[in-house]
């Protein structure tokens, strides 16, 4: 099994701490996909911004359509969504 170094909220500072606190505020917890990116706070920040743009930004698709697409892709990838 692969092992990736991670930083947790209790040891985070600066931008990473703000990102992890924002994750908790948004979702009520820190999901694994967010936690695994903790080693690179800028990648985490950019990933969250990209996700928010794709899911909530201007689009010809409704939010519901985007969520349905995310579910279909997750099922196809055998990924819990």
DSSP file (Angstrom, degrees, kcal/mol; ACC not computed):
  #  RESIDUE AA STRUCTURE BP1 BP2  ACC     N-H-->O    O-->H-N    N-H-->O    O-->H-N    TCO  KAPPA ALPHA  PHI   PSI    X-CA   Y-CA   Z-CA
    1    1 A X              0   0    0      0, 0.0     2,-0.1     0, 0.0     0, 0.0   0.000 360.0 360.0 360.0 137.5    0.0    0.0    0.0
    2    2 A X        -     0   0    0      1,-0.0     2,-0.4     2,-0.0     0, 0.0  -0.371 360.0-152.4 -71.2 151.3    1.3    3.5   -0.9
    3    3 A X        -     0   0    0     -2,-0.1     2,-0.5     2,-0.0    -1,-0.0  -0.995   9.8-172.3-128.9 128.0    2.0    5.9    1.9
    4    4 A X        -     0   0    0     -2,-0.4     2,-0.0     0, 0.0    -2,-0.0  -0.982  29.0-117.0-121.9 126.7    1.8    9.7    1.4
    5    5 A X        -     0   0    0     -2,-0.5     2,-0.3    34,-0.0    34,-0.3  -0.350  38.6-173.0 -59.8 138.2    2.9   12.1    4.1
    6    6 A X        -     0   0    0     32,-0.1     2,-0.4    33,-0.1    30,-0.1  -0.963  20.4-140.6-134.5 151.5    0.1   14.2    5.4
    7    7 A X        -     0   0    0     28,-0.4     2,-0.2    -2,-0.3    31,-0.1  -0.929  21.5-147.1-110.0 138.6   -0.3   17.1    7.7
    8    8 A X    >>  -     0   0    0     -2,-0.4     3,-2.1     1,-0.1     4,-1.0  -0.645  28.0-102.7-105.6 161.9   -3.2   17.2   10.1
    9    9 A X  G >4 S+     0   0    0      1,-0.3     3,-0.7    -2,-0.2    12,-0.1   0.836 117.5  59.5 -52.2 -40.0   -5.1   20.2   11.4
   10   10 A X  G 34 S+     0   0    0      1,-0.2    -1,-0.3     3,-0.0     7,-0.0   0.690 115.5  34.4 -68.0 -16.6   -3.4   20.1   14.8
   11   11 A X  G <4 S+     0   0    0     -3,-2.1    -1,-0.2     2,-0.0    -2,-0.2   0.427  95.6 109.2-113.1  -2.4    0.0   20.6   13.2
   12   12 A X    <<  -     0   0    0     -4,-1.0     2,-0.3    -3,-0.7    -3,-0.0  -0.422  42.3-179.7 -77.2 149.6   -1.0   22.9   10.3
   13   13 A X    >>  -     0   0    0     -2,-0.1     4,-1.2     4,-0.0     3,-0.9  -0.907  45.0  -6.7-137.5 167.0   -0.1   26.6   10.1
   14   14 A X  H 3> S+     0   0    0     -2,-0.3     4,-2.1     1,-0.2     5,-0.2  -0.106 126.4   0.1  55.0-135.2   -0.7   29.5    7.7
   15   15 A X  H 3> S+     0   0    0      1,-0.2     4,-2.6     2,-0.2    -1,-0.2   0.876 133.8  53.9 -57.5 -43.2   -2.4   28.8    4.4
   16   16 A X  H <> S+     0   0    0     -3,-0.9     4,-2.8     1,-0.2     5,-0.2   0.931 108.4  49.2 -61.1 -45.4   -2.7   25.0    5.1
   17   17 A X  H  X S+     0   0    0     -4,-1.2     4,-2.5     1,-0.2    -1,-0.2   0.910 112.0  49.2 -60.5 -41.9   -4.5   25.7    8.4
   18   18 A X  H  X S+     0   0    0     -4,-2.1     4,-2.2     2,-0.2    -1,-0.2   0.905 112.0  48.9 -63.7 -40.6   -6.9   28.1    6.7
   19   19 A X  H  X S+     0   0    0     -4,-2.6     4,-2.0     2,-0.2    -2,-0.2   0.914 112.8  46.6 -65.5 -43.5   -7.6   25.6    3.9
   20   20 A X  H  X S+     0   0    0     -4,-2.8     4,-1.9     2,-0.2    -2,-0.2   0.897 112.7  49.6 -67.8 -40.2   -8.3   22.7    6.3
   21   21 A X  H  X S+     0   0    0     -4,-2.5     4,-2.3    -5,-0.2    -1,-0.2   0.895 110.3  51.3 -63.8 -38.8  -10.5   24.9    8.5
   22   22 A X  H  X S+     0   0    0     -4,-2.2     4,-2.5     2,-0.2    -2,-0.2   0.875 106.7  54.5 -64.6 -37.0  -12.4   26.0    5.3
   23   23 A X  H  X S+     0   0    0     -4,-2.0     4,-2.8     2,-0.2     6,-0.6   0.911 109.0  47.6 -62.4 -42.4  -12.8   22.3    4.4
   24   24 A X  H  X S+     0   0    0     -4,-1.9     4,-2.6     1,-0.2    -2,-0.2   0.916 112.2  49.4 -64.4 -43.0  -14.4   21.6    7.8
   25   25 A X  H  < S+     0   0    0     -4,-2.3    -2,-0.2     1,-0.2    -1,-0.2   0.897 116.5  42.9 -62.5 -40.3  -16.7   24.7    7.4
   26   26 A X  H  < S+     0   0    0     -4,-2.5    -2,-0.2    -5,-0.1    -1,-0.2   0.912 134.4  13.1 -71.4 -44.9  -17.7   23.6    3.9
   27   27 A X  H  < S-     0   0    0     -4,-2.8    -3,-0.2     2,-0.3    -2,-0.2   0.446  95.7-114.0-119.7  -3.5  -18.2   19.8    4.5
   28   28 A X  S  < S+     0   0    0     -4,-2.6     2,-0.3    -5,-0.4    -4,-0.2   0.446  93.6  30.9  82.2  -2.5  -18.2   19.3    8.3
   29   29 A X  S    S-     0   0    0     -6,-0.6     2,-0.7    -9,-0.0    -2,-0.3  -0.961  91.4 -91.4-167.3 175.0  -15.0   17.3    8.1
   30   30 A X        -     0   0    0     -2,-0.3    -6,-0.1    -3,-0.1   -10,-0.0  -0.908  43.5-145.2-103.5 108.7  -11.8   17.0    6.1
   31   31 A X    >>  -     0   0    0     -2,-0.7     4,-2.5     1,-0.1     3,-0.9  -0.328  23.2-109.6 -71.2 156.2  -12.3   14.4    3.4
   32   32 A X  H 3> S+     0   0    0      1,-0.3     4,-2.8     2,-0.2     5,-0.2   0.848 117.0  58.2 -55.9 -39.1   -9.5   12.1    2.4
   33   33 A X  H 3> S+     0   0    0      1,-0.2     4,-0.5     2,-0.2    -1,-0.3   0.847 111.6  42.5 -63.6 -32.4   -8.9   13.8   -1.0
   34   34 A X  H X4 S+     0   0    0     -3,-0.9     3,-0.8     2,-0.2     4,-0.2   0.914 113.5  51.9 -75.3 -45.7   -8.3   17.1    0.8
   35   35 A X  H >< S+     0   0    0     -4,-2.5     3,-1.7     1,-0.2   -28,-0.4   0.885 104.9  55.0 -59.5 -41.6   -6.2   15.5    3.5
   36   36 A X  H >< S+     0   0    0     -4,-2.8     3,-0.5     1,-0.3    -1,-0.2   0.747 104.7  54.9 -68.4 -21.8   -3.9   13.7    1.0
   37   37 A X  G X< S+     0   0    0     -3,-0.8     3,-2.0    -4,-0.5     7,-0.4   0.425  77.8  99.7 -87.5   2.2   -3.1   17.1   -0.6
   38   38 A X  G <   +     0   0    0     -3,-1.7     3,-0.3     1,-0.3    -1,-0.2   0.712  68.5  69.3 -62.5 -20.2   -2.0   18.6    2.7
   39   39 A X  G <  S+     0   0    0     -3,-0.5     2,-0.4   -34,-0.3    -1,-0.3   0.732 106.9  39.2 -69.3 -21.4    1.6   18.1    1.7
   40   40 A X    <>  -     0   0    0     -3,-2.0     4,-2.3     1,-0.1     3,-0.3  -0.805  68.9-175.8-132.3  90.7    1.3   20.8   -1.0
   41   41 A X  H  > S+     0   0    0     -2,-0.4     4,-2.5    -3,-0.3     5,-0.1   0.807  84.4  52.1 -61.5 -32.6   -0.9   23.7    0.3
   42   42 A X  H  > S+     0   0    0      2,-0.2     4,-2.7     1,-0.2    -1,-0.2   0.895 109.6  49.0 -71.3 -39.0   -0.9   25.5   -3.0
   43   43 A X  H  > S+     0   0    0     -3,-0.3     4,-2.6     2,-0.2    -2,-0.2   0.907 112.3  49.7 -63.7 -40.6   -2.0   22.4   -4.9
   44   44 A X  H  X S+     0   0    0     -4,-2.3     4,-2.5    -7,-0.4     5,-0.2   0.946 111.8  47.7 -61.3 -49.0   -4.8   22.0   -2.3
   45   45 A X  H  X S+     0   0    0     -4,-2.5     4,-2.2     1,-0.2    -2,-0.2   0.933 115.4  44.5 -58.1 -48.1   -5.8   25.6   -2.7
   46   46 A X  H  X S+     0   0    0     -4,-2.7     4,-2.6     1,-0.2    -1,-0.2   0.871 111.8  53.1 -67.4 -37.2   -5.9   25.4   -6.5
   47   47 A X  H  X S+     0   0    0     -4,-2.6     4,-2.6     2,-0.2    -1,-0.2   0.919 110.8  46.5 -63.7 -44.4   -7.7   22.1   -6.5
   48   48 A X  H  X S+     0   0    0     -4,-2.5     4,-2.5     2,-0.2    -2,-0.2   0.910 112.9  49.8 -65.1 -41.7  -10.4   23.4   -4.3
   49   49 A X  H  X S+     0   0    0     -4,-2.2     4,-2.2    -5,-0.2    -2,-0.2   0.918 111.6  48.6 -62.9 -42.9  -10.8   26.5   -6.4
   50   50 A X  H  X S+     0   0    0     -4,-2.6     4,-2.8     2,-0.2     5,-0.2   0.933 111.6  49.6 -61.2 -47.2  -10.9   24.4   -9.6
   51   51 A X  H  X S+     0   0    0     -4,-2.6     4,-2.9     1,-0.2     5,-0.3   0.920 111.2  49.2 -58.6 -45.3  -13.6   22.1   -8.0
   52   52 A X  H  X>S+     0   0    0     -4,-2.5     4,-2.5     1,-0.2     5,-0.5   0.884 111.9  49.0 -64.0 -38.3  -15.7   25.1   -6.9
   53   53 A X  H  X5S+     0   0    0     -4,-2.2     4,-1.6     3,-0.2    -2,-0.2   0.934 114.7  44.6 -65.4 -46.2  -15.4   26.7  -10.4
   54   54 A X  H  <5S+     0   0    0     -4,-2.8    -2,-0.2     1,-0.2    -1,-0.2   0.914 123.7  34.4 -64.9 -43.5  -16.4   23.4  -12.1
   55   55 A X  H  <5S+     0   0    0     -4,-2.9    -2,-0.2    -5,-0.2    -1,-0.2   0.784 136.6  16.1 -86.8 -27.6  -19.3   22.6   -9.7
   56   56 A X  H  <5S+     0   0    0     -4,-2.5    -3,-0.2    -5,-0.3    -2,-0.2   0.473 100.5  97.2-127.4  -4.9  -20.6   26.1   -8.9
   57   57 A X  S  <<S-     0   0    0     -4,-1.6    -4,-0.1    -5,-0.5     2,-0.0  -0.139  90.8 -58.1 -79.0 179.2  -19.3   28.5  -11.5
   58   58 A X  S    S+     0   0    0      2,-0.0     2,-0.3     0, 0.0    -1,-0.2  -0.344  73.4 149.4 -57.9 134.5  -21.0   29.8  -14.6
   59   59 A X        -     0   0    0     -3,-0.1     4,-0.1     2,-0.1    -5,-0.0  -0.974  59.0-124.2-164.1 149.8  -21.9   26.8  -16.8
   60   60 A X  S    S+     0   0    0     -2,-0.3     2,-0.3     2,-0.1    -1,-0.1   0.665  96.6  79.9 -71.8 -13.8  -24.6   25.8  -19.4
   61   61 A X  S    S-     0   0    0      1,-0.1    -2,-0.1     2,-0.0     2,-0.1  -0.694  85.2-121.8 -92.1 145.0  -25.2   22.8  -17.0
   62   62 A X     >  -     0   0    0     -2,-0.3     4,-2.2     1,-0.1     5,-0.2  -0.352  28.2-108.4 -74.4 164.9  -27.3   23.1  -13.9
   63   63 A X  H  > S+     0   0    0      1,-0.2     4,-2.5     2,-0.2     5,-0.2   0.907 122.0  53.8 -59.7 -40.8  -25.7   22.2  -10.5
   64   64 A X  H  > S+     0   0    0      1,-0.2     4,-2.4     2,-0.2    -1,-0.2   0.905 107.4  50.0 -62.2 -41.6  -27.9   19.1  -10.5
   65   65 A X  H  > S+     0   0    0      2,-0.2     4,-2.4     1,-0.2    -1,-0.2   0.909 110.8  49.6 -62.9 -41.3  -26.6   18.0  -13.9
   66   66 A X  H  X S+     0   0    0     -4,-2.2     4,-2.1     2,-0.2    -2,-0.2   0.902 111.0  49.5 -65.2 -40.4  -23.0   18.5  -12.7
   67   67 A X  H  X S+     0   0    0     -4,-2.5     4,-2.2     2,-0.2    -2,-0.2   0.904 109.8  51.5 -64.5 -41.0  -23.6   16.5   -9.6
   68   68 A X  H  X S+     0   0    0     -4,-2.4     4,-2.5     1,-0.2    -2,-0.2   0.918 109.2  50.1 -62.4 -42.7  -25.2   13.7  -11.6
   69   69 A X  H  X S+     0   0    0     -4,-2.4     4,-2.5     1,-0.2     5,-0.2   0.907 109.2  51.9 -61.1 -41.2  -22.1   13.6  -13.9
   70   70 A X  H  X S+     0   0    0     -4,-2.1     4,-2.2     1,-0.2    -1,-0.2   0.896 110.2  48.9 -62.3 -40.1  -19.9   13.5  -10.9
   71   71 A X  H  X S+     0   0    0     -4,-2.2     4,-2.6     2,-0.2    -2,-0.2   0.930 111.0  49.3 -65.6 -45.4  -21.8   10.5   -9.5
   72   72 A X  H  X S+     0   0    0     -4,-2.5     4,-2.6     1,-0.2    -2,-0.2   0.924 112.5  47.5 -60.5 -45.4  -21.7    8.6  -12.9
   73   73 A X  H  X S+     0   0    0     -4,-2.5     4,-1.9     1,-0.2    -1,-0.2   0.910 111.9  50.7 -62.4 -42.2  -18.0    9.2  -13.2
   74   74 A X  H  <>S+     0   0    0     -4,-2.2     5,-3.3    -5,-0.2    -2,-0.2   0.914 110.9  48.4 -62.8 -42.8  -17.4    8.0   -9.6
   75   75 A X  H ><5S+     0   0    0     -4,-2.6     3,-1.7     1,-0.2    -2,-0.2   0.935 110.5  51.0 -63.1 -45.9  -19.5    4.9  -10.2
   76   76 A X  H 3<5S+     0   0    0     -4,-2.6    -1,-0.2     1,-0.3    -2,-0.2   0.842 113.0  46.3 -59.9 -33.5  -17.6    4.1  -13.4
   77   77 A X  T 3<5S-     0   0    0     -4,-1.9    -1,-0.3    -5,-0.2    -2,-0.2   0.318 112.9-119.5 -90.4   7.8  -14.3    4.5  -11.4
   78   78 A X  T < 5 +     0   0    0     -3,-1.7     2,-0.5     1,-0.2    -3,-0.2   0.897  66.2 146.4  53.2  42.8  -15.6    2.4   -8.5
   79   79 A X      < -     0   0    0     -5,-3.3     2,-0.3    -6,-0.1    -1,-0.2  -0.930  54.2-119.8-114.6 130.2  -15.1    5.4   -6.3
   80   80 A X              0   0    0     -2,-0.5    -5,-0.0     1,-0.2    -9,-0.0  -0.516 360.0 360.0 -66.6 129.0  -17.3    6.2   -3.3
   81   81 A X              0   0    0     -2,-0.3    -1,-0.2   -10,-0.1   -10,-0.0   0.339 360.0 360.0-123.2 360.0  -18.9    9.6   -3.9
